[in-house]
Amino acid sequence: AIRDVYKRQVYGHFDNKESLFRACIRSKIEDHGFQIKEASADVSDARSTLLVLCRRFMALKCDPEVVAMFRVVAAEAATQPRIAGLFFESGPGGARDAIAQVLDQLVAAGQLRPHDIDHASWELMNMSAGSFHLRLLFGLLETIETTELEAHLARIVDDFLAIYRC
C-alpha cells in the first residue's frame, strides 16, 4: 500500500518511467555544473575555461552513482536498448550539449577557430576521460589522485588548444 502511494506521488510528476529516468540523469548532470540553458564561458581565457569544463566533466564521470549507473546500463544494454539510448541521450549527450555551447562561445569570441563543434565536443570529452573512466567502471581504480588528474587535464587541454586555437 505504501509503495503504491509513493509510486503515485512520483509518477504524478512524470508522464512515464522514461521521463523519470531522463530527469534523474539530467539532475545528476546539472549537479556537476552542466546546466545547458546556463552554460556560459569566460571567453577571455580559453585554457582556463576548458580546464574548468574538463574538471566538471571528470567529476561527473567519477561520481560513484554515475559509475554505478554506467555499469547497470552497460550490463542491460543488449536486452534494454531503449534504456541505453535514453541514458546516452540524457547523460553523455546532455554533457556534450553543454560542452558544445561553451565551445561555440569560444569560437564566437575568436578564441577557437571555427570547426565541427559536435566532433570537437566528443573529442574533448573522450580525451578528458582518458583511461580513468574505464578503470573506474572495471573496478581497477577506486579514486583518481588529484595531481594525476590535473596533470592529465592540463595536457589534454593544451593538446586540444593546439588543434583548435586561432
N, C-alpha and C positions, 0 to 999 in steps of 0.2 A: 504494500500500500504506500509506504513512504517512497519507495523507488518510483512509483507511478506519479506521485506528486512532484518529485524532483524532475522527472522526465517531462512532465507538462510544463513546469516552470522554465526549463532550459529550452525546450522546443517552442515555447511561446515567443521567444526572442529570435528564433531562426526558422527558416522555411523547412529545412530538412537537415539530415546529418552532414551532407556535403557543405552546406552553408556554415554549420557549426565548425566543421573541420577547417575550412578556409579561415574562419575568424580566429581560431586558435593559432594557426600558423602565422597569420598576419599580426596578431598581438605579439607573438614572440619576436618577429622581425622588428616591429616598432619598439619593443623593449630595448633593442640594441641600436637604436638611432637611425633606423631606416624608414622614416615617415616619408612616403613617396610624395605626398602633396606638399610637404615642407622641406624637401631635400634642397638645400641651398649650400653653395660653396663660397669660401673666401677665395675669390678668383684672383686675388693678388699674388698668391703663393701656391702654385700647382703642387709642388712637392709636399708641403705641409698638409694641404687639403687631401691629397691622395693617401698620405700616411694615416691621417685620422680615419678616412674611409676604410682603408685596409685593416686597421686595428679593430674598428667596429665589426667589420665582416668576420674577422677571425674570432672575436669574442662571441659572435653568433654561432659560428661553425663549431666552436669548442664548448659551448654551453652543454652541460650534461643532458639536459632534457632534449636538446636538438640532436645530439649524438644518438640518444636512445630512440628518438623518432625516426632518424635516418635508418637505423638498424631494423626497426619494425617494418617500415615501408619497403626497404630493400628485400626483406625476407618474404613479404607478401606481394611484391610487385607482379610476379608471374600469374598469380591467381586473382589479384585485385588491381588490374591495370588502371582502372578509373581512379582509385585512391592514389596510386603512384602518380598519375597525371595531375591530379589536384594538388598533391604535395609539391610536385615540381613547379607547377604554375604559381602557386601561392608562396612557396618557400624560396628556392633558388631564383625563380622568375621574378618574384617580388623584390628580392635584393638586387637583382640585375637591373630592374626598372629604376630603382633609386640611384644606383651607381651610374646608369646611363644619363640620368638627369644632371648629375654633377659633372660628368664628362662633357655633356652638351654645354653647360655653363662655362666650363673652362675653354672650350672651343670658341664660344661666343665672345669671351674676354680676350681672345688671342693668346692664351697660354698653351693651348694644344692646337696642332694643325687639324683641319677637317679630316675625318676618317670614318670608317664604318663603326659607329657607336655601339651597335649590338655586339659585333665581334670583339671590340676592344673591352667592353664591359665583362664579357665572359672570360676573356684573356686575363684581365686584372684579377677577377675572382679566382680563376684556376691557379694563377701564379701565386696569389696570396696563400691559398690553401696548401700549396706545395705537397709534401708527403705527410704533413701534420694531421690533416683530417682523416686520411686513410688509416694512419696508425692509431688514431683515436677510435675509429669505427671498429678496427680489428682487435682492440683491447691491447695493443702493443705499447700504448702510451697512455698514461693517466692524466698528466698535465704537461703543459709546454712551459719551459723556462722562459721568463720574460725577456731575458737578454738574448736568448737564441731567436725568439720570435721577432724581437725588434730588429736584430741584425738582418734576418731574412726579409722582413718587410722593407727595410731601407734599401736592400739590394734590388728587390723586385720593383719597387717604385722608381729607383734610378734606371733600371732596365726599361721599364715602361716609358719613362720620360725620354730616354734615348731614342725610342721608336717614334713617339708621338709629339714631342715638344716642338714648337715653332722654331 
